[in-house]
Amino acid sequence: ATNVTPGRYLMLQQMTGAQAVERMLNPKSRNENTVVLPEGLRTDQVVEILSDVTGRKKSEFMNIITTPGRLDLPEWAEGTGEARAEGFLFPATYAFDKDATASKILNELVAKFNEVAAEIDFEARAKETGYNPYEVLTVASLVQAEAPPEDFRKVSQVVYNRLDPQTWGGTYGYLGFDSTVNYVLKQSEINLSESDRRINSPYNTFTEQHQGLPPTPIENPGEAALEAALKPADGDWLYFVTVDPNTGRTKFTANYNEFLGFQDEFEAWLRENQ
């Protein structure tokens, strides 16, 4: 009995008890696909994993994602097309029946988001930040993309500080986050080129033409990032640099010249490690 693991197994009608046990001892009899979705995946990356594990075509998943009304998203969800699902495909480990449809699979991911959001009272707490829930979800996606978990709350505070008009004398500042450009280019580059940072896109937060938050979340954050967006750390930081990507060591400051020094440290790391 200790060798029988929890799960779904494909059985036959009129089997004997011994035959049923034999099936439960055979991993090939399991009637489910286990899918592991780590935090911080973009929607296209989630679809790729789901397709690889289940054998269903990517187009089946994308058809559900891009067709309005096919996902049980919260009423406050925004976005269109592929970006409509961004932020709501919750990272977790799932077990799906092998015959589960693309719609059922994707909606289980959304249901998990809704479950976690309800547990942490996400919608009500988001409104307490001064932003709407969709904007706070977008902040959580930036937090997830930009730093290791131990710095989530600090990065969250940097985002809110940079969004605050009072910080910039009454006008919105721009975020200047590599992660938003990576989202457009569907990459995870830690050292963007100048041409990358000049890309014409509403997700390019390096240009003053696109001030404030990107139009949608840029990936699917986990619970820790959601919590950080709801409850940032206290601080006046405006800048941060991960000076050692191997260890995740990240430095924060409110001083621009000190920020330039952090960038020099990162450049030194690049020269030594690339």
N, C-alpha and C positions, 0 to 999 in steps of 0.2 A: 504493500500500500504506500510506503514512503517513496516509491519510484513513480507514482502517478502524480503528475503535476496539474494544477488547475488550468482549465481551458475548455475549448470546444473540440469534440471529436466526431468524426464521421462514422456513424454506426449503420448497421443493416437491420432490417426488420427480422424478427423471430431469431435473433442471435441467442446463444446460451450465455449464461453469466461468465463462464470461462473465456468465451470468445470476446466478450465485451472488455474484460480485463486485459486480454492480450492486445486488443486495439489501443487501450489507454496506455499501455507500456511502449507503444510504437510511435515515436515522434511523427512519422509519416502519416499517421491517422489524424493528426490535429487538423481541425477544420477552421483554421484562422490564420491570419497574417499579422505578425507583430511588427509594428512600425515605431521607430524611435525618432522623434523630432526634437532636436536640441533647440535651445533658445537662440533667437537672432537670425532665423532663416527668412529670406524673402519668399514671397508667394511662389515665384517660379522654382525656387529650390525645394519648397515643400512639395510641389506638384511632381518634381523629378523623383523625389524619394518615394512618394506614394505610387507613382507609376512603376518604378523599379521593383518595389516589394510586392505589389498586387498584380502586376502584369497588365493592368489596364492602360490604355493609351492616354498620353498627356492631354490629348484633345478632349477626352471625356471629362476630365477634371476642369479644364479651361472653359469648356462649354457651360458648366455649372457656375463657375466663378464669374464669367462675363455676362451671364443672363440675369437681369434683374429679377428678384423675387425667389431665386433658387436656393439662396442661403438664408438661414434664420438669424440674420444679424440683428443687433439691438436697434431700436427705433432711431437712436441718435447717430447711427453709422452714416458716413458720407462716402465720397469717392465714386468713381465709375470704372467700368471695364475691369482689368486685372487688379487695379489698385483698390477696388471695392472690398476685396477680401483681406487686404494688407492690415495686419495688426490683430486680426480676429482668429487666425488659425493657430490655436494655442499649442505651445510646445509641451509635449508629454510623451509617455509611452502608451501606445494604443494596441488593442487586439481586435482586428476586424474579421468577421466571417469571410471566408474565401469568396463567397458569392455576393458580398456587399457591393452595392452600386457606388459610383463616384459621388452621387448626391448624398447617400447615407454616410459615406466616409467623411466627406468635407463637413457635413452638418454635425458630425460627432465632434470634430475639432472646434467648431463654433460653439457647440453646446458646452464644451469644456471651458472655453473662454467665459461664456455667460455664467457658468457655475462658479468659477473663481472670482469673477467680477462681483457676483452677488455676495460671496463669502467675505470679501474685503470691503463691501459697500462702495464699490468704485464710482458709480454714477453720482451719488450724493456727495462723496468726499471730493470728487473732481470739481464740482461746482464751487466748493469752498476755496479752491485755489484762485478763483477769479477767471478761470478758463472753462470752456465746456468739455464734456467727457471725451469727445473726439480729439480735441486739441491736447488733452492730457495723455491720451493714448499715443498720440504722435510724439509727445515729449518722452514717453516711456520707450518708444522705439529708438529714439536718438540715444537715450541713456544706455540701452542694451548694446547699441552698436559702437559706442565711443570709449568704453572703459570697462575694466574688470569689476565684478560685483562689489568689492569692498569700496569702490569709489562711485557707485551708482548715485548715491544721494548728493554727493558733491557736484557731479556732472549735472544732475537735475537742477541744482541751485544756479549753476552757471547759465543754463538755458533760460531760466526764469529771470535772472539778472540781465541777460542780454536782450530779453524781450521787453523789459521794463522801459517805457519811454523816458522815465526820469533819469535813467542811467545815461542817456544820450542827449539830455537837454530838451526832451519833449518829442523826439522822433524815434521810431523803431530802429534798432540796430540790426545788422545782419549776423547770422550765427557763424558762418565760416566753417562748417563741419565737412570734413572729407567724406563722412559716411553718406551724406545726401547726394554727393556727386557719384559715389560708388553705386548708389541705388539706380541712378539713371543708366550708368554704364554696365550694370549687372556684374560687378566685380567686388573684390575685397582688398584693394590696394592700399598700403599704408603710406605710400609716398607718391601723391598725385603729381602729374606734370602741370605746367602752367596752362597748356592747351586744355587739359581736363578741367581745370578750374575756370576756364572761359566758356565752357559749354553752354549753349543757349537752352535753358530748361528752367521751369519754375522750381525745380528741386535744387538748383544751384544756389546754395546759401552763401556763396562767396561774393555775390554781386548785390549791390545796393538796390538793383531793380527788383529783387525778390527778397524783401525784408520779412522778418518774422519767421514763422514755422513753414516747413514745406507743406504742400497741399494735402498730403496724406501721410500716415505712418510709412516708414521705410523698411520695416521688417516686422516680425512677430515676436514681441517681447514676452518674457516670462513673468512670474508673479513678483519676483524681487525688483524688477525694473518698474513694474506697475506701482509697487509700493513707494519706490524712490520718487516717481513722478508725482505721487500724491503727497509725499512728505519729504521734501528736499532738506538737506543739511543747512544749517545757518552759516552764512559767510558772504563776503562781498566779492568773491572770485568772478572774474570775467574771462579768464583764459585758463587753458590747461593743455599740457602736452604729455603724451605717454613717451617718456624719455628712453625707456627700455621695453620694447614690445615683447621680448622673451619672457620677462618677469611680470609685465603689466605695470611696472612702476610709473605712476603718473603724478605730475606736479601741478599745483594750482596757484594762481596769483591774481591780484587785481591790478598789478602794475605791468604796463605794456613792455617796458624795457626788460623786466625780469622774464616776461614771456618770451622775448627774443632770445634770451639766454637759454631758456628751456629748449627752444628750437635748435640752438647750436648743439646742445647735448644730444638731441635726437639725430641731427646730421652726423655727429661723431659716431653714434651707434650704427648708422647706416653704413658709414665708411668701413667700420670694423666687421660688419656682419653680412654685407652684400657684395 
